[in-house]
Amino acid sequence: MNSIRNILKISKNNLNVMNVARMSSDKGGKAGAIREAGGAFGKMEAAREDEFFYKQQKQQLAQLKNELNNEIGFHEEQIKQHQEAIKRHKDRVQKLDS
């Protein structure tokens, strides 16, 4: 359970860093010379940055989903092992009673 919390915490921090970086690159923050000049090149650069952050966020979300699915599989396997152990113990108790 702690590992899920850590994954979510790390992912949340990564998304926050991306949003801060993205907001600082908008018109209000300092930008590169091309962005400051404006015009078509500035718009194109802004579009490229948006695309970069979109792809990066999409990749991080896919990674998070994959890690969570792996954890689900691990816990399902543990449930199966615990159910088998419970059955074994019940069988032993039944043998002791007879």
Secondary structure as UniProt FT lines:
FT   HELIX           2..24
FT   TURN            27..28
FT   HELIX           33..37
FT   HELIX           39..97
//
